Amino acid sequence: MRSLRSVLALALALAASCTSPPRHETAAPAAQPETAAPAAQPQTPAPAARPETPAPAPNRDPKGNPDVARYIEVLQGESRVADLQVDLVVSKLALPADATVGDLGCGPGVFSVAFAKACPKGVVYACDIEPQQLDQVREKIHAQGLKNIVPVLASTDDPHFPPASCDVVFIGDTYHHLEDRVAYMRRLQFVLKPAGRLVLLEYKPGKLPVGPPPEHKLPAGVLDKELAEAGFVRVESFDTHPWHDFEVWRAR
């Protein structure tokens, strides 16, 4: 009996040792839930750099006001237009309705518009070396619905009128701006029709209460001398303007 009891006690001890965890092992800690990372804050975009305002382009006419916008205001200002007597000039020239006119140094188109209206079946070539002047002409073309004005960007030595095309080449307050004027006037003979007229409206020499200062104009007698050298002869002169010489010339 004692042996049997000893065997049973030993069996019970072995069973207990198999089901209980070893004393030296430690249970693993419970897993902790992951914490979400904080949401990224939206970045405020840096303010866009303001584009620099480009400097105005210089006047391509070296003898005109470098401030082209201001120059345009003066050229089509009320007092200057009154001095030019535009309608009187057009009337004196007695242009046929189908005439072709080259307005050399047209500026903002004060005369170009008047010529276009006087010659509804003709063509007016409005030429200038300064693109901003021609922009003003285009604005007038669109605003007034004119169909017979052709803006032409001139070179300093050539208006780029078609050969033998013009009944009249008109130069209003621009002759003294031209370089190498004798050569320029000789070139104009090739754009005039055989009976074409060269018409000049130019501020009188000397000091005047209006217009450019005397040093910006030609001395007395220079215009006549240069046109004669270029092969022109004066055929008519109108005593209509107090501050301007208004003359008509033809090629010899």
C-alpha positions in Angstrom: 0.0 0.0 0.0 2.7 2.4 0.9 4.3 1.8 -2.5 1.1 2.5 -4.3 0.6 5.7 -2.4 4.2 6.8 -3.2 3.6 6.2 -6.9 0.4 8.2 -6.9 2.0 11.1 -5.1 4.9 11.1 -7.7 2.4 11.1 -10.6 0.5 14.0 -9.2 3.7 16.0 -8.7 4.7 15.4 -12.3 1.3 16.5 -13.7 1.4 19.7 -11.7 4.9 20.6 -13.0 3.7 20.2 -16.7 0.6 22.6 -16.4 2.1 25.4 -14.3 4.4 28.0 -16.0 8.0 28.1 -15.0 8.6 30.5 -12.2 11.3 32.5 -14.0 9.2 33.5 -17.1 7.4 36.8 -17.1 4.2 37.4 -19.2 4.7 39.8 -22.2 3.0 43.2 -21.7 -0.2 43.8 -23.6 0.2 45.5 -27.0 -0.6 49.2 -26.9 -2.8 50.7 -29.6 -0.9 52.9 -32.1 -1.3 56.6 -31.8 -2.1 58.4 -35.2 0.5 61.0 -36.3 -0.8 64.6 -36.2 -2.3 65.7 -39.5 0.1 67.9 -41.6 -0.9 71.6 -41.6 -1.5 73.1 -45.0 1.3 75.3 -46.2 0.5 78.9 -47.0 1.9 79.7 -50.4 4.3 82.5 -50.6 2.9 85.6 -52.3 3.6 85.7 -56.0 6.3 88.2 -57.0 4.8 91.2 -58.8 6.1 91.5 -62.3 8.2 94.6 -62.9 6.5 97.3 -65.0 8.6 97.6 -68.1 10.1 101.0 -68.8 8.4 102.7 -71.8 10.1 102.3 -75.1 12.1 105.3 -76.2 10.7 107.5 -79.0 12.1 106.2 -82.3 11.9 109.8 -83.5 15.1 111.3 -82.0 13.8 114.8 -82.5 10.5 114.1 -80.8 9.7 114.2 -77.1 11.2 111.0 -75.5 7.9 110.6 -73.5 5.8 109.3 -76.5 2.5 109.3 -74.6 3.0 113.0 -73.7 4.1 113.8 -77.2 1.0 112.3 -78.6 -1.2 114.4 -76.3 0.5 117.5 -77.5 0.3 116.6 -81.2 -3.4 116.1 -81.1 -4.1 118.7 -78.5 -6.9 121.1 -79.1 -4.7 124.2 -79.4 -2.3 122.6 -81.8 -5.1 121.2 -84.1 -6.6 124.7 -84.1 -3.3 126.2 -85.3 -3.0 123.6 -88.1 -6.4 124.5 -89.5 -6.8 121.0 -90.8 -10.0 121.5 -92.7 -8.7 124.6 -94.4 -5.6 122.7 -95.6 -7.6 119.9 -97.0 -9.9 122.4 -98.7 -7.0 124.3 -100.4 -5.6 121.1 -101.8 -8.9 120.3 -103.6 -8.3 116.6 -103.5 -10.3 114.3 -105.9 -12.4 111.7 -104.2 -10.1 108.9 -105.4 -6.8 110.5 -104.6 -3.9 108.6 -103.0 -2.2 110.6 -100.2 1.0 109.8 -98.4 0.9 111.4 -95.0 4.6 111.4 -94.1 5.2 111.7 -90.3 1.5 111.3 -89.7 1.9 111.3 -85.9 -1.5 110.3 -84.2 -3.3 110.8 -87.5 -4.8 114.3 -87.3 -4.4 114.9 -91.1 -4.7 111.2 -92.1 -8.2 111.0 -90.9 -9.1 114.3 -92.6 -7.6 113.1 -95.9 -9.4 109.8 -95.7 -12.8 111.5 -95.3 -12.0 113.9 -98.1 -11.0 111.0 -100.4 -13.5 108.2 -99.7 -12.6 106.4 -102.9 -8.9 106.8 -102.4 -6.2 105.6 -100.1 -4.2 107.3 -97.3 -0.8 105.9 -96.4 -0.3 107.1 -92.8 3.4 106.6 -92.1 5.6 107.2 -89.1 8.8 105.8 -87.6 7.2 105.5 -84.1 4.9 102.5 -83.6 3.0 104.1 -80.8 1.9 106.9 -83.2 0.6 104.3 -85.6 -1.3 102.7 -82.7 -3.2 106.0 -82.3 -4.0 106.0 -86.0 -5.4 102.4 -85.7 -7.6 103.4 -82.8 -9.0 106.2 -84.9 -9.5 103.8 -87.8 -11.6 101.5 -85.7 -13.4 104.2 -83.7 -14.5 106.0 -86.9 -15.0 103.0 -89.2 -12.5 104.2 -91.7 -11.6 101.7 -94.5 -9.1 103.6 -96.6 -6.2 104.4 -94.2 -3.1 102.1 -94.4 -0.7 102.5 -91.4 2.9 102.2 -92.6 5.9 101.9 -90.3 8.6 104.0 -91.9 12.4 103.8 -91.8 14.4 106.9 -91.0 15.4 107.3 -94.6 12.3 105.9 -96.4 8.5 106.3 -95.9 7.9 103.0 -97.8 5.2 104.3 -100.0 4.5 102.3 -103.2 6.4 103.5 -106.3 4.5 106.1 -108.4 1.4 105.8 -106.2 0.8 109.2 -104.6 -1.1 112.1 -106.0 0.1 114.0 -102.9 2.8 113.5 -100.3 2.0 115.7 -97.3 4.6 116.6 -94.7 3.1 118.4 -91.7 5.5 119.8 -89.1 7.9 116.9 -89.9 10.4 118.2 -92.5 12.8 119.5 -89.9 12.8 116.0 -88.2 14.2 114.2 -91.3 17.8 113.3 -91.7 19.7 113.8 -95.0 16.7 115.7 -96.3 18.0 116.3 -99.8 18.4 112.5 -100.4 15.0 111.9 -98.8 13.2 114.4 -101.0 14.9 112.9 -104.1 13.5 109.5 -103.1 10.0 111.0 -102.8 10.1 111.7 -106.5 9.8 108.0 -107.2 6.6 107.6 -105.0 4.8 110.6 -106.7 2.7 110.1 -109.8 3.9 112.2 -112.8 1.8 115.1 -111.8 2.0 114.5 -108.1 2.4 117.3 -105.5 4.7 117.6 -102.5 2.9 119.6 -99.9 4.6 121.1 -96.8 3.1 122.7 -93.7 6.1 123.7 -91.6 6.5 126.1 -88.7 8.0 129.4 -89.7 11.7 130.0 -88.8 12.6 132.0 -85.7 11.0 132.5 -82.4 7.2 132.0 -82.3 4.6 131.9 -79.4 3.8 128.3 -80.5 5.6 125.3 -81.8 9.2 124.1 -81.2 12.0 126.4 -80.1 14.0 128.1 -82.8 17.0 125.8 -82.4 14.8 122.8 -83.3 13.7 124.4 -86.6 15.5 125.1 -89.8 17.0 128.6 -90.4 15.2 130.8 -93.0 16.0 129.8 -96.6 17.3 126.3 -95.8 14.1 124.5 -96.8 13.9 126.3 -100.2 17.5 125.6 -100.9 17.2 121.9 -100.1 14.1 121.3 -102.1 15.6 123.0 -105.1 18.7 120.8 -104.8 16.5 117.8 -104.6 14.8 118.7 -107.9 11.6 120.4 -106.8 10.1 123.7 -107.7 7.5 125.6 -105.7 4.3 126.0 -107.6 1.9 127.5 -105.0 2.0 129.1 -101.6 -0.9 129.9 -99.3 -0.9 132.8 -96.9 -3.4 131.1 -94.5 -1.5 130.3 -91.3 0.1 132.8 -89.0 2.7 130.4 -87.6 3.2 128.0 -90.6 4.5 128.1 -94.2 2.0 126.2 -96.4 3.5 125.4 -99.8 3.1 123.1 -102.8 6.0 121.8 -104.8 6.4 119.6 -107.9 9.3 117.7 -109.3 11.0 119.4 -112.3 
